[in-house]
Amino acid sequence: MAVLAAGMMIAAPVAAQQVGAPVGAKAGKPYRFKHSGITAPAELDGMKRVDVRQLGDDELDVFAVYQDGPDAINVYVYRTLSGSVPVWFDRARASIEQRKEMFGNVAPVVPTAFTPPGQSSASGLMAGWTLTKAPYRGTALAILPVGEWLVKVRYSSTKLDGATVAARIPAVLGALEWPKAIPAAPAAAPVTDCTTPLAFAANAAPVTDANALQTAALTGGLVAAAEGEKRTGAAATPATWCRDPAPAQVGAAYRRDGATDGYLLAISDSGRGFAVEPDVIAREVGESEGRKVAQWSVALYEPGSIAIYAPMTALPAPDTLIAALNRPILARTTTWGKKRNVTINPEFFK
């Protein structure tokens, strides 16, 4: 599936140069990320900006690349309605510590919370790693929130170890220009393992009933969009996320406030993820008809839209879910812009 592949593409320190489409940015001039109000200078820590690119469209996932030979700083600004800083930092951390073929035997580290520029709480997470496989000796990473946007800075060096590179991150963040008004964000803390694992159903499978698929296509996107906006709005209650031990071919499963009936399958550290939750609409429709219906909705959160997949008959394990994602989507709802457009896949109404 394309989104799973895309989620794994940005693992190497300078791989960002090889993916995405170019965004117009004048060389030698500051570049303002179109929607977030963040501006990147023409030079960071002695490195010149050599490229600005985007994943997807509408400039909702944009990154600027700075280089001095193989040394590089990448500044990503992307929109997300799923997860939180701890979740996406945990995926970024895994992409470094678990990629031995790329980085060598990297010792795990505990991220440090920090207060980003223009903010009053320690809403960001940062860490540095010393690498054992050439050409890079050290890399450092910081992720922080700016409203509905996440900012990720990755700094990789062929000469400096992880601690020394991490010590340069605050100056890099300080050289960026930030919006004058930044929404308050909760303090961040590293994700920990869930105390008890989720109980998955061995017989979980995609729903095939035509009426159930039609209902999911018509209502699923709107429900998911409303839920996403409720969770990320100014009045949203901060969530605590834990990492479920379930194995996953791609990403990992995270549970909001210790949920026992659903999870977010976070893909890489890109802010994209599959939310698996009890299907409230199906249950209410069933009750109105005197039936008991239990099924789980599957929604892919991307920077500007939510894609609805066929519901599952029971809570699926991550690998069961991934295997079911080869099926066409039911519908897609836009979450960016003034209008919320719902596009239904006509294949499910023949």
N, C-alpha and C positions, 0 to 999 in steps of 0.2 A: 504494500500500500504506500502511496506517495508520501503521505504525511509522516509515516513511520521512518521512511528513508530520510526525509528532510530533517527530522529530529536528531538524526545521528551524524549529520554532515559536519557540524561545527564542533569538532573534538580537538583537532590539532590547533596549536597557537595561531598559525597564520592561515588556516584553511578558509577563513572568511573571504580571502581574496578570490577564491575559486568558485564561489557560489553566489546566487542572487543576480539581480539586474542592476546596472549602474543608475545612480541618482545624480542629477545635475548639481555639481558643487564646483565653484570656482577655485582653482588652485591658488594657494597663497592667501586665501580669504577665509574668515570664519564661516562655518556652516551651521545654519539653524535647522535642527530637526523640525519638520514641518508642523506637527501638531502639539508636541509636548512643551514647547517653549525653551528647550535646552539647546545651547549653542556650543559647538566644538571648535576650538581654535585651529589655525592652520598648522600649528606645531604643538606637540606635547612632550615634555621632558626631553627635548633635543631631537625628537623624531618628527619628520614632516608627514603631513596627511597625504596619502597617496591614492586613496580611493574612498568612495562612499557608495554603498550598495543597499538594496532592499530585498527581503524575502517576501513573496506575495506582491500585493499591490496597495495603492492608497497610502503608501509610506507609513504603514502601521508597524513595521518591523524593519528598522534601518540600522546600519552599522557603519562607522567610520574606521578606516584602517590607517594606522601610523606605522612607519617602518624606518629602521636604520640598519641596512643589511638584513640579516635574518631576524634581528631583534624587532619586536612588534608590540604595539598597543592597539587593542580593538575596543571601541566604545559602541555598545549596543543600546538602542532605545526601542522597546517593543511594548505593545499593549497586551494586557491579559485580564481576563475576568475569572480566572480559575487559580486555585492554589494561593501561595503567598511567597514572600521572600525566603523563608526557611525551606519550603518545598523546592523551589527552583535552585536555590544555592546547593541543596543536597544533591540534586541531579548534576550540577556543574562539578561538584566535588567528586562524585562517582566517576565522571568522565575523565578525571585526572588520575584518581587513585586506583581505578580498576583497569586502566588501559596499559598493561605492562608492555605490550608489543610496541607501544608508541613512546612511553615515558620511562620505562624501566620499573624497578622496585621502589615505588613511591611510598614513603611512610605516611600513614594517615595523620591528619592534623585536626584539631578542634577549631572551628571558625571563631572569630572574635566579633562581637557586636560593636558597632560604632555609630556615632551620630553624623549623618550626612550634612553637607553644607546647606544652610537655610532651614534646617529642621531642629526640633527640640527634643526628640527622643532617639534612642539608639535603634533605629529602624533598619539599619543595614548590616550585612554580614560580610566578613573579609577573612582571607587566609592566604598563606603562601606555602609553596611546596618546593623542595629541592629535588631535582630530577636526576636520574642515574643513567639516562640514555641520551646520547648526542642527537641533535646539536644543542639542545637547550639545557642549561644548568638549573634554572629556576623559573617558576611561573607563579603569578599571584592573581587573585580574583576578588572582586567586590560586586555585590548586588544590593541595590537599594530601591525603594519605591518613590515615585513622584505621582501621586494620585493613581490613576488607572494605568500608569506606565511603570515599567521596570527599567532600570538602568544597570547594565552589566559592563564592568571594565575588566579586561584581561590583559595582563602585562607579562610578556615572556622574554627572557634574556639568555644569551649564550655565555655570559660572563658572571652574572650575579646569582647567588643562591636564593632559595625561596624567601628567607627572612628579609634579605636585603631588598629584593624586589617588592615584597609586601610593604616595606617601609616607605616606598616611593608612591604607593597608591593614594594616600591623602593629598599629596601635592598635585597628582594628576586630576583628582576630583576637584580640587580647589581651582584648577585652571579652566574648568568648564564653566560656562555661564548658565545659571539656574533661573527658573521663573521666580518672580518676586513673591508670589503667593503659592506656597506648596501645602496641599492638604495634610493635616496631622495624620501620622501613621503610628501604629502600635510598635512597641519595642520588639525586636526580633531575637529569637533564640534558636540554636541549632535543633534540627529535627532529631528525635530519639525513636528507638524501636517501640512499637505498641506493646503493651503489657501482655495482651493475649492475641493470638492470631485470629483472623477472620475464618468463619466456617463456610466454605464454598460448597455449592451443590455439584455433585459429579455429573448429574444429568442436565445441567444448564445448557440450553440451546436457543437459537433464534426463534422468535415467535413466527408462525407461518399463517395464522388465521387472517384472512383478508380484511375483515372488519377491524380487527385489532391494529393491523398495519395502517389502515386508513386513519384511524383515530390518532395513532402516534404521529403520523405525518402531518396532520392538520393542527395538532395542539402541542406537540413536543417541543418545537422550536420556540414558540412564544413562552411556554412555561420555563424552559431552560434560560432564555434571555432575561426574563424577569427575575429569576432566582440569581443569576450571575450578577446583575446590577444591584440587587438587594445586598449581596454579600460584599460588594466592593464599594458601595456608596459611603458617603461621609458618616452616616449613622449606623453603618454595619458594625456588628459585634465582632471584635477580633477573635479569630479562631486559633485553636491549638492543633497542630497537625502531628501525627505520628506515622512512622514508616512500618507498613505491614511486612512480615517476613516472607510472604508468598513470592516464589520465583517468578520472574517475568522476562520474556525474550527481549523486550525493549522497555526501558524505563523502570519504574517501580510504582507500587500501590501505596497511596497515602490516605489516611483517614482523618476526617475533620471531627475534632472534639471527641475522638474515640468511637466514632460511629461503628456499629456492629452490622449494619445492613447495606453498606455501600462504600465506595472508595473513588479516588481520583487516580487514574493511571497516567502519571506524569511522563511526558516524552522528552527526553534529553533535558535541557535547561532553557527551552525556548518559550515557555509560557503556554505551550499547547498541551492539552490533556483530555482524556476520555473520562467523563463523569458517569459512574454507574450507580444508580439510586432506585429505590422503590418507585414504581410508576403510579403516582397518586391519581392521575386522570383515569387510568384504566381501572383502578380500584373503585373510584367514585361512579364511573359508568356502570361497572358491574353491580354495585350496590343498588343503583337506581333500577336495574333490571332484575333484581333479586338473585344475582349471581355473586359468587366469591371469586375475585380475580386477583392473582398475585403474579406480577411480572416486574422486571427491572428495565428502566429506560437507559439508553446509551446515547450520550451526546458528546460530540467532539468540539471543544472550545478552541477556537483559533482567534487571531488578533481582531478580525472584523466580522466574524460570523460564527454560528453554531450549527453544526451538521448533525442531523438526527438519523440514527441507525435503527434497524429493527430491534425491538425490545428483546430481552432474554427471558426465558421461562423461569429462571431462578438466578440467584447470585452467582455469576461465573468467576472462576479463577482468572487471573490476568492472561495466562496463555490461552485459555478457552475463549476469552473475549477477543484476543488478537486474531485467533483463527477464524472468528466469525466476521471480522471486519472486511473480508473480501467481497461481501455482499454490497450491492449498490446502496447509497444513502436513500432515506425516505424523503427528506426535505432539508432545506437550508434556510436559516433565518439570519438576516444581517443584524449586527449589533452596533454598527458604526454609522454615523450620519443622522440626519433628522428623521428619516423614515425607517420603519422596521419592515422589511420586505420578506415574505415567506415564499420560497420557491418549492413546489411539490414535484417530486419525481413521477412523471406520468406512467412509468412502467408499472407502478403499484396500483393503478386504477383501470387497467385494461380488463 
